[in-house]
Amino acid sequence: MIPEESFAPSVIENRVQSVGLALEELLVTAQKQDCLTVGIYESAKLLNAEPDSVVLCVLAADGEDDVALQIHFTLLQSFCCDSGITILRVSGVQRLQQLLGAVDANRNQEEHRDLHCMLVTNPQAEHCRLQEVGTYCQESRRLNQWVPELVLQER
């Protein structure tokens, strides 16, 4: 008989992959419903004006050593924590660009939108994937991971 511990890494890996897919679906749906705010500055404005409308804060970075970005993240995390907003850090900015069509037609093809911070506001229909992402974040916090992290897989 195979010990249960040998299944743990694949079970955890499958769970993380499932939550990653849930997050991707949630972000695309939120964008279609006009319930997604993208960009650090735009997110800060919304948090200042209507913090109660925000249900999820996604902070995305791929291991950048940008000090200003880290300061922004710290401030956003603190505000979200104080306001009871679920926070999730992700790596995989390139995948987010693929998903959300990050190149604006009015801009140079090389210039991308700022996907470092995204806020999901109250979706018109409570999206089932929001609950899955939220549960993952709660479970991670119970395991002493103050800001849960997730890696989005490129396709």
Protein Blocks (a to p, Z undefined) as FASTA:
>chain_A
ZZfklmmmmmmmmmmmmmmmmmmmmmmmmmmnopacedjklmmmmmmmmmmlpcbdcddd
ehiabfklmmmmmmmmmmmmmnopacdddehfkmmmmmnopacfkbcfklccdfkbccdd
ddfbacfklmmmmmmmmmmmmnopabacdddddZZ
